Amino acid sequence: MSYNYCINVNEVEDRKVIHMMDAKIVGDVIASLRKKHNMTQVDLANKLHVSNKTVSKWESGMGFPEI
């Protein structure tokens, strides 16, 4: 049995853009809620037992929190 797969490069690029947009939206929400509660990135990091660099990465849209 053989399968023919066709990958549309534009679809792959679109998914990357959507993923980046999602990461940025999540980061904006994290930053907004942190600031609303008058917390620094260090404060939030300590509460979540992660580094402040991790919080910074989330807020800048360069990664997602693991859940």
VENFEN-V147751 format. One record per helix or strand. SS is the DSSP state (helix for helix, strand for strand). FROM is the first residue (numbers start at 1). LEN is the number of residues. If there is no record, write none. Layout:
ss->SS from->FROM len->LEN
ss->SS from->FROM len->LEN
This chain:
ss->helix from->9 len->28
ss->helix from->41 len->8
ss->helix from->52 len->8
